[in-house]
């Protein structure tokens, strides 16, 4: 059995044994003046600065690793959610007019529609020609960059309508959305807009269904000339091509006006080609009617 050590508090004498001596052999101090010496603990002192630094470092590494693993595990799900959100916004722009007529939320109509059953997505160049091999939704993640690179994502429905993604700047940051056009490539079927940080109660009104409904039925061409749709301060004066600007949100309204004009302008080759094709398709029928009238005479 290991011997214990006792130290005399008076003279410092060290005694080894199972108990302190009755008296100190050096100074004669009684046993009560002896203190047992405990063996030093091996390893780090939990109260030392070194221990605290090492413990903190280990905990930071463990937490960072867990967060990284969680992020990787959720990355796929987040990407799927973002993709689904974009698809829902595109469909909502298409059915906004129907929802307004039926006085139901657009989400209710969209819930009954499958994106892939309705939409065909593609990417166009500046002349309106398809670009093969591009990921449409990847381009939507940086639409200003895609526009600058001459790549223009577009969504066409199987019944002849078109959805154009739009992007611009509001008062405090980016604004974006989708504009759906009817088969005439002129009349707005619906619009969905969002923002990063417009002023609550003012500029952020652009993201409300009530304000977006004001765009339904507006036209982007006037006598064949592209004019887009303008948000006018003080109230719309042209019922076909203007919308009331947001009260107290002039800068945001100006941003929306600029966003619609500059974004839709990129798609004019596509829109004008479709308008020309529709006119050409209608022409033979008109000629046939004239010929029939002449024959009858």
C-alpha positions as CSV (number, residue, x, y, z in Angstrom):
1,X,0.0,0.0,0.0
2,X,1.4,3.4,-1.0
3,X,2.6,5.6,1.9
4,X,0.8,8.8,2.6
5,X,2.7,12.0,3.1
6,X,2.1,14.6,5.9
7,X,3.7,18.0,6.1
8,X,4.3,19.9,9.4
9,X,2.8,23.3,9.1
10,X,5.3,24.7,11.7
11,X,8.7,23.6,10.4
12,X,7.9,21.9,7.0
13,X,9.0,18.4,8.0
14,X,7.6,15.7,5.7
15,X,6.4,12.5,7.3
16,X,5.6,9.3,5.4
17,X,3.2,6.8,6.8
18,X,-0.4,5.8,7.2
19,X,-1.1,8.7,9.6
20,X,0.6,11.8,10.9
21,X,3.0,11.3,13.8
22,X,1.8,12.2,17.3
23,X,4.5,14.9,17.5
24,X,6.9,16.3,15.0
25,X,10.3,14.8,15.5
26,X,11.9,18.1,14.5
27,X,9.9,20.8,16.3
28,X,7.7,18.8,18.5
29,X,4.4,20.2,17.0
30,X,1.4,18.0,17.7
31,X,-0.3,15.8,15.0
32,X,-3.0,18.5,14.5
33,X,-0.3,20.7,12.9
34,X,0.2,18.2,10.1
35,X,-1.5,18.4,6.7
36,X,-1.8,15.4,4.3
37,X,-0.2,16.1,1.0
38,X,-2.4,14.9,-1.9
39,X,-0.7,13.4,-5.0
40,X,-0.7,15.7,-8.0
41,X,-3.4,14.8,-10.7
42,X,-2.0,13.8,-14.1
43,X,-3.3,15.5,-17.2
44,X,-4.6,19.0,-17.9
45,X,-5.8,21.2,-15.1
46,X,-9.5,21.9,-15.9
47,X,-9.1,25.4,-14.5
48,X,-6.1,26.3,-16.6
49,X,-6.3,28.6,-19.7
50,X,-4.8,25.9,-21.9
51,X,-7.6,23.5,-21.0
52,X,-10.2,26.2,-21.8
53,X,-8.6,27.0,-25.1
54,X,-8.4,23.3,-26.2
55,X,-12.0,22.6,-25.0
56,X,-13.4,25.6,-26.9
57,X,-11.5,24.7,-30.1
58,X,-12.8,21.1,-30.0
59,X,-16.4,22.2,-29.4
60,X,-16.2,24.8,-32.3
61,X,-14.8,22.1,-34.7
62,X,-17.5,19.6,-33.6
63,X,-20.4,22.2,-34.1
64,X,-19.0,23.4,-37.4
65,X,-18.8,19.8,-38.7
66,X,-22.4,19.1,-37.6
67,X,-23.6,22.2,-39.3
68,X,-21.7,21.4,-42.5
69,X,-23.2,17.9,-42.6
70,X,-26.7,19.3,-41.9
71,X,-26.3,21.9,-44.7
72,X,-25.1,19.2,-47.2
73,X,-28.0,17.0,-46.2
74,X,-30.6,19.8,-46.7
75,X,-29.0,21.2,-49.9
76,X,-30.9,18.9,-52.2
77,X,-34.2,19.6,-50.5
78,X,-33.6,23.4,-50.5
79,X,-32.8,23.3,-54.2
80,X,-36.0,21.3,-54.8
81,X,-38.0,23.8,-52.8
82,X,-36.6,26.8,-54.7
83,X,-37.3,25.1,-58.0
84,X,-40.9,24.3,-57.0
85,X,-41.3,27.9,-55.8
86,X,-40.3,29.2,-59.2
87,X,-42.6,26.8,-61.0
88,X,-45.5,27.9,-58.7
89,X,-44.8,31.6,-59.4
90,X,-44.8,31.0,-63.2
91,X,-48.2,29.1,-63.0
92,X,-49.7,31.8,-60.7
93,X,-48.9,34.5,-63.3
94,X,-50.8,32.4,-65.9
95,X,-53.8,31.9,-63.7
96,X,-54.0,35.2,-62.0
97,X,-56.7,36.5,-64.4
98,X,-58.8,33.4,-63.9
99,X,-58.4,33.6,-60.2
100,X,-59.5,37.3,-60.2
101,X,-62.6,36.4,-62.3
102,X,-63.5,33.6,-60.0
103,X,-62.6,35.6,-56.9
104,X,-60.4,32.8,-55.5
105,X,-56.7,32.8,-54.6
106,X,-54.4,31.9,-57.5
107,X,-52.8,29.3,-55.4
108,X,-56.1,27.4,-55.3
109,X,-56.2,27.1,-59.1
110,X,-52.5,26.4,-59.4
111,X,-52.8,23.5,-57.0
112,X,-54.9,21.7,-59.6
113,X,-52.3,22.1,-62.4
114,X,-49.0,20.3,-63.0
115,X,-46.2,22.5,-64.3
116,X,-44.9,19.9,-66.7
117,X,-48.3,19.4,-68.2
118,X,-48.7,23.0,-69.1
119,X,-45.2,24.6,-69.6
120,X,-42.4,24.2,-72.1
121,X,-39.3,26.1,-71.1
122,X,-36.5,27.3,-73.4
123,X,-33.7,29.8,-73.7
124,X,-33.5,32.3,-76.5
125,X,-30.7,34.5,-77.9
126,X,-31.1,38.2,-78.7
127,X,-32.7,37.4,-82.0
128,X,-35.3,35.1,-80.5
129,X,-33.7,31.8,-81.6
130,X,-33.5,28.8,-79.2
131,X,-30.2,28.1,-77.4
132,X,-29.7,24.4,-76.8
133,X,-28.2,22.9,-73.7
134,X,-29.0,25.7,-71.2
135,X,-30.5,25.1,-67.8
136,X,-33.4,27.5,-67.7
137,X,-33.8,27.5,-63.9
138,X,-30.1,27.9,-63.3
139,X,-30.3,31.1,-65.4
140,X,-33.2,32.4,-63.2
141,X,-30.8,32.3,-60.2
142,X,-28.9,35.2,-61.8
143,X,-31.3,36.7,-64.3
144,X,-29.4,40.0,-64.7
145,X,-26.3,38.0,-65.5
146,X,-28.2,35.8,-68.0
147,X,-29.5,38.9,-69.7
148,X,-26.1,40.4,-69.9
149,X,-24.8,37.2,-71.5
150,X,-27.5,37.3,-74.1
151,X,-29.5,34.4,-72.7
152,X,-33.2,34.9,-72.2
153,X,-35.3,32.2,-70.4
154,X,-38.9,31.9,-71.5
155,X,-41.9,29.7,-70.7
156,X,-44.5,28.9,-73.3
157,X,-47.8,27.1,-72.6
158,X,-49.2,24.5,-74.9
159,X,-52.2,26.7,-75.5
160,X,-50.1,29.6,-76.9
161,X,-49.5,31.9,-73.9
162,X,-46.0,33.1,-72.8
163,X,-44.4,33.8,-69.5
164,X,-41.5,36.2,-69.3
165,X,-39.2,36.5,-66.3
166,X,-38.5,40.1,-65.3
167,X,-35.8,41.7,-63.1
168,X,-34.9,45.2,-61.9
169,X,-34.1,47.4,-58.9
170,X,-36.5,48.9,-56.4
171,X,-35.8,51.5,-53.8
172,X,-33.7,49.3,-51.5
173,X,-32.7,46.3,-53.6
174,X,-33.6,43.8,-56.3
175,X,-37.2,43.3,-57.5
176,X,-38.2,40.4,-59.8
177,X,-41.2,38.5,-61.1
178,X,-43.0,36.9,-64.0
179,X,-45.3,38.4,-66.6
180,X,-47.8,36.2,-68.5
181,X,-49.1,37.3,-71.8
182,X,-52.2,36.1,-73.6
183,X,-52.1,34.4,-77.0
184,X,-52.1,37.8,-78.7
185,X,-48.7,38.5,-77.2
186,X,-50.0,41.9,-76.1
187,X,-52.4,41.5,-73.2
188,X,-51.1,40.8,-69.7
189,X,-52.8,37.7,-68.3
190,X,-51.2,38.1,-64.9
191,X,-48.1,39.2,-63.1
192,X,-46.2,38.0,-60.0
193,X,-43.7,40.3,-58.4
194,X,-41.4,39.9,-55.4
195,X,-38.7,42.1,-53.7
196,X,-35.8,41.8,-51.4
197,X,-36.5,44.7,-49.1
198,X,-39.0,47.3,-50.2
199,X,-40.5,49.5,-47.5
200,X,-43.3,47.8,-45.6
201,X,-46.7,49.3,-46.3
202,X,-45.4,51.2,-49.2
203,X,-43.1,49.7,-51.9
204,X,-43.7,46.2,-50.7
205,X,-47.3,46.5,-52.0
206,X,-45.9,45.2,-55.4
207,X,-45.9,41.7,-53.9
208,X,-49.5,41.7,-53.0
209,X,-52.2,40.0,-55.1
210,X,-54.4,43.0,-54.8
211,X,-51.9,45.3,-56.5
212,X,-50.8,42.7,-59.0
213,X,-54.4,42.3,-60.2
214,X,-54.2,45.9,-61.5
215,X,-52.0,44.7,-64.3
216,X,-54.4,42.1,-65.7
217,X,-55.8,43.1,-69.1
218,X,-53.2,45.9,-69.7
219,X,-51.5,45.9,-73.1
220,X,-47.8,46.2,-73.9
221,X,-48.2,47.3,-77.6
222,X,-49.9,50.4,-78.8
223,X,-50.7,50.4,-82.5
224,X,-48.0,47.8,-83.1
225,X,-45.4,49.8,-81.1
226,X,-43.9,48.4,-77.9
227,X,-44.7,50.7,-75.0
228,X,-44.8,48.2,-72.0
229,X,-46.8,49.2,-69.0
230,X,-46.1,52.3,-66.9
231,X,-46.9,53.0,-63.3
232,X,-48.0,56.6,-63.2
233,X,-47.8,58.8,-60.1
234,X,-51.1,60.5,-59.4
235,X,-53.2,57.8,-61.2
236,X,-53.2,56.1,-64.5
237,X,-54.3,58.2,-67.5
238,X,-54.1,55.6,-70.2
239,X,-56.3,52.7,-69.1
240,X,-54.8,50.3,-71.6
241,X,-51.1,50.9,-70.8
242,X,-50.8,52.4,-67.3
243,X,-51.3,51.4,-63.7
244,X,-51.7,53.6,-60.7
245,X,-48.3,54.0,-59.0
246,X,-48.0,53.0,-55.3
247,X,-48.9,55.9,-53.0
248,X,-45.8,56.8,-51.1
249,X,-43.7,54.3,-53.1
250,X,-42.6,56.4,-56.1
251,X,-39.1,54.9,-56.3
252,X,-40.4,51.4,-56.2
253,X,-43.0,52.2,-58.8
254,X,-40.4,53.7,-61.1
255,X,-38.3,50.6,-60.6
256,X,-41.2,48.4,-61.6
257,X,-41.8,50.5,-64.7
258,X,-38.2,50.2,-65.7
259,X,-38.1,46.5,-64.9
260,X,-41.1,45.7,-67.2
261,X,-39.9,47.7,-70.1
262,X,-36.2,46.6,-70.1
263,X,-37.0,42.9,-69.4
264,X,-39.9,42.5,-71.9
265,X,-37.9,44.4,-74.5
266,X,-35.4,41.5,-74.7
267,X,-38.2,39.2,-75.9
268,X,-39.6,41.5,-78.7
269,X,-38.2,39.2,-81.5
270,X,-40.2,36.3,-80.1
271,X,-43.3,38.3,-79.4
272,X,-43.3,40.0,-82.8
273,X,-42.7,36.7,-84.6
274,X,-45.7,35.2,-82.8
275,X,-47.8,38.2,-83.5
276,X,-46.9,38.1,-87.2
277,X,-47.6,34.3,-87.4
278,X,-51.0,34.9,-85.8
279,X,-51.8,37.6,-88.3
280,X,-50.7,35.4,-91.3
281,X,-52.8,32.5,-90.0
282,X,-55.8,34.8,-89.9
283,X,-55.3,36.3,-93.3
284,X,-56.4,33.3,-95.5
285,X,-59.7,33.2,-93.7
286,X,-60.3,36.8,-94.4
287,X,-59.4,36.3,-98.1
288,X,-61.7,33.4,-98.3
289,X,-64.6,35.5,-96.9
290,X,-64.0,38.2,-99.5
291,X,-63.8,35.6,-102.3
292,X,-67.0,34.0,-101.1
293,X,-68.7,37.4,-101.2
294,X,-67.5,38.0,-104.7
295,X,-68.7,34.6,-105.8
296,X,-72.1,35.2,-104.3
297,X,-72.4,38.4,-106.3
